């Protein structure tokens, strides 16, 4: 993680105390790190014996190691922590627990990352990556570009799975990430893997709930993909495979309507598209319904739908084009010309311009 981007304040928070010449040296004689706030506490404490609270030093050691391996003296501090790994990990766990209790997002990350630097097993790497998600969520509220961090988080979970293909926690985490990005097919895949591998009852229950959330949107995404490739029967089968009542009835009915349209079953297509339109105003659905009605000779109904849509959405270019085509087919060239010109004003297109010139000639000749 780019700590200079996401944890820049911590660089200024670190101070160093030079060791007194002639005294017994620790840390190979490197300066002793300490957070500025802890240094102030030490000064205020004014201990007569000249000692300092070792916990303040330990915290700063961890922060330096976690921030950047290129930070001054980080290699010396890491060497010291590794030489005392058991005690260091125990102390990090204590500080991590306190940070979790206080919901201190950045401190959680720093302690988790320090543990990973010292020991680095899969659990440590998971803990760090969870903490990185916390950093992501914290910065997400500020509207920042976090694509680099999201990519790194994803890659870290993928690397864990590559090392341990049975890590249910990593699969669950990826499912969570993809669900948050509305990539429901991927989310469902990872949730299913996590549920299969999970040994913990709590994780199993979480995955069951995640799969319930992902089932319908994943089916919708899959059905849309089938529609795109002209696999209409597969699209219908996918939507109809859902067991529960649709939570997105308009979307599901729209997909079914367009699939039946592709199969040229116009009665079902129109029925489903009308159902979809009944759930609320949606320009895309209304355009598709108008096209389906026109396909079976119900042009007047189609024009009425498009006219209402244009009255509501004066910038709906597709509706102008569709209504213009219907007017053209009915040889109402002046009305068609007006619609084509409106569509061209909204988005210029050489093909539309050619259509405008052709329609203008026909409109002039029909006067």
N, C-alpha and C positions, 0 to 999 in steps of 0.2 A: 504494500500500500504506500502511496506517495504521502509520507508523513509530513513533508513540508507543505503540502496542499491541505491536508485534513487536520493536522495537529501542530500547526505553525506556532501557536502560543506556547507550546511546551518547550520549544527551543530556547525561548527567552526566559523560561522559568528555571532553567538549570544554572546553578552557580558552582564554583570550584573553590575548595579551601586547600591552600598549599600546606604540605606537611612541614613541621618545624625541623630545620637541620639539626642533626645530632640525636634526634629521637629515633626510637625503633620504627622502622618503616613497615607500612602495610600496603597492599595493592601494588607491590613492586615499586613503591615510591611515587606512584601517580597521585595527582591531586584528588582529594576526597570530594565527590559530587554531593550536592544537596539542593533541594528545591528552595527557591527564594523564600517562600512562605514558611518553610521549616527552619530556615536559617534565622529568620526573624524570631521564631518561637525559641530557638536556642539562645539567642541574645537576651531575650526577655527573661528566660529561665535563670540566667546568671549563676550557673553551678560553680561553686567554689573549687571543686576538685578538678575542674577543667575537662570533664568528660562530656560527651554528647550522647543523645539518644540514638542508639545504633539503628533503630527502625527508620529514622529519617535518612540515614546514609543508605540503608538497604533499598528504600523506596527509590531514591535517586539512581542507584546502580541499575535497578530494573528499568526505569524510565529511559536512561541513556541507551541501554542495550536494545530496548524495544523500538526506540525511535529510528535509529539508523546505525548500521554496522560501521559506517564511516565517521560517526560522531567521535570527537576527541576522547581518547582513552577507552572507547567502547570495547575494544578487543581485550584490554587488560581486565576490565570489569567482568566481561563474559567468562574469561578464564577463571577468575576468582569464584564466580557463581557455579561454574561447572565443577570446580574442585570441591565445592561444598554442596553438591547437587541435592542431596536428600533434605538437608536443612533449608536450603534455598527454596525448593519446591513447596515445602510445608509452609514457609513464611509467605510465599506468593499466594498459595491457596487461601490463607487467612486474609490477606489484603484483598484478594479477588472477591471473597465472600462479603467483606465490608463494602466494596465498591458496588457489588450487585444489590446489596441491601439499600444503599443510597442512590441506586440507579445512576451512577456516575459513568456514563457511556465511555468517555475517553479513558478513564482510569481502568475500566474493565478491559478495554482493548490492550492497554499498555501492559497490564499484569499478565494477561493471557498470552500476548506476544512474547513477553520475557520468558514465560514458561516454555513456549515453543522453541525459543532460541537455546535454552539450557538443555531441554530434554528432547522435545520434538516428536513424540509418538503421535499416533493418529488422533487420540482423544485431545491432545494439546492442540493439534492443527484444527480440529473441529471447533474447539473452544475459541481459538483465535478468529476463525472465519465467522462464527456466530457473532463475535464482538464487532467484526467488520460490517456485518449487516446492521448492527446498532449504529455505527458511524454513518453508514449510508442513509438510514432512516432519519438521523439527526440533521444531515445536510440536505436531504430531500425537501424538507420543509422550506428551505431557503431558495428553492428553484434553481440550484446549481446543476451544471453538467456533470453527471456522475457515471457516465458510460464506462470510464476507465476502471472505476471501483467495482461496478457491477460485473464487468468482464472478469476482473481478477477473482472476485468472490466465486463466480461460477466455475472458473478454471481450477480453483483450489478444491472445491467439492468434487469436480471431475477427476482430479489427480488422486484424491483419496479413494474414490471408487476404482480407479485403475490399479491402485495398490492393494485394495481390499474390496473385492467385488461383492462381499456380503455385508457391507457397512450400511445398514438400514438408515442410520441417521443422516448420512450424506445423500442418499436417494430422497429422503423426506425433505431435506433442505432444498434440493434442486426442484422438487415438486412445488415447494412453497415459492421459490423464486419465479418459476414459470407461471404459476397461477397469478402472482402479482403483476406479471407482464401481459396477462390475458392470453398466454400461449397454452391453451387448455389441453390440447392433444399431448403436448410434451409433459404438462403437469400431471395428467392422468397416468401416463406411462411411468413416471418416477414414483408417483403415489402408490401405484400397484406393486412396483418392485419393493418399495419400503414396507408395505403391508405384508408381503410374502416373507420378507426377511426379518421383520421385527420380532423380537423376543419379549420386549417390554409391553405390558398390557396398556399402559397409557399411550405409548406411541402407536400401538395398533388402533386404539380408539380415535386418535387424532387423524390417522390415515383414512379410516373409514369415513370420518366427517369430511375430510379433504376430497375423497373420491365422490361423495355425494354432491359436493359443491361443483366438482369438475365435470360430472357426467353429462349434464345437458349442454353446457357451453362447448365441451369437447365434441359432442355429437353434432352440434350446430357448425362448428369449424370444419369437421369432417364432411358434413353434407354440403357445405359451400364449396369445398374442394372438389367433391364429386360433380357438382353442378358445373363448375368451371371446365372440367374435362369431359362434359357431356355424358357422365355416368348417372343418368336420371333415376334409374331403378335403385341404384346403390344409395343415392341421396334420400329417396323415399324410405328405404329400408332402415337407414341410419336414424332418421327422425322418429319413425314409428317404433324403433327398438326401445325408446325411452319408456320406462315403466310408470313414472309418476306424471301428474298433471304438469304441463309445461309452465315454467316460470317466465318464459318469454314467448307467449302464445302468438304474438304478431310475427315474430321472426320465424318460428317454426312453420306457421301457416304460409308465410311468404315463400319459404324454401319449397314446401310441398306444392304450392301453386306453380312455381317456376319449373319444378321437375315435371309436373303433369303437362305443363305447356310444352316442354321439350319433347315429351312423348306424344304430343298432339292430342291429348285427352282434354279437350277444351272445356267440357262441362265441369270436370273436377278442378281444372286450373282456375277457372273463374270463381268457382265456389270457394276454394281456399284463398284466393287473392281477395275476395270480398270479406272473408273472415279476417284476414290479416288487416285490411283497411278499417275494419270495424273497431279495432282496439285503440285507435287514435290516429292523429294526423301524421302521415309519413309520405313525403314526396316520392320516394323511390317506389314504394308499394303502389301508390296511386298511378304513377306512370306505367308500371307493369300491368296493372289491372286494365287501364285504358287500352294498352296494346292488345291484351287478350280479348277484350270486348270487340275491338275493331277487327280482329282476326276472324270473328264469326259473324261479321256484318252488322254489329251493333255500334255503328259509328257515332250516332247521336249521343248515346250514353257515354261513349268514350270522350267525345268533345266536351260534354257537360262536366265530367270528372276533371279533365285537364283545365277547363276554364275556371272551375272553383279553386284548383290548385294554384293557377297563375294569380288569381285574385288574392290568394293568401301569401304566395311566394313569388313576388314580381321578378325575382332574379333566378328563377328556375329555368335554365336554358333548355334542359331536356324536355320540359313540358311545352315550351314554345315550339321546339322542333317537331315533337310528336303531333301537336295540334295543327301545325303548319302542313305536315304531310297528309293529315286527314282532310284538311281543307283542299289541298292540292288534288287529292284523289276524287273529291266531290266537285272538282273544277271551280271551286270558289277561290280563284287565283289572287284576287285582291287581299282577301283575308289571309291566305297562305303567305303572300309576300310580306305582309305586316309581321307575321309570326317569325318568318325566317330572318327578317331584318332585326327584330328584337333579339333573336338568338345570336346573330352575328355581333351585335353591340355588346353582348355579355362576354363573348369569346370569339375572336376573329378566327376564321378557318377558310382556306382557299376553296374547299369543296362547297362550303355553305355559300360563299360568294358566287360561285358558278351557278348554284341552284337559284340564288336571288336573281341573277341576270336572266336566267331562263324563265323564271316565274314572272318577272317584270314584263317580258315580251308577251307572254301569254295573257297577262292581265291587261296590257295595252290593246292587244288584238281583240279581246273580248268586250271592249267598251263599245 
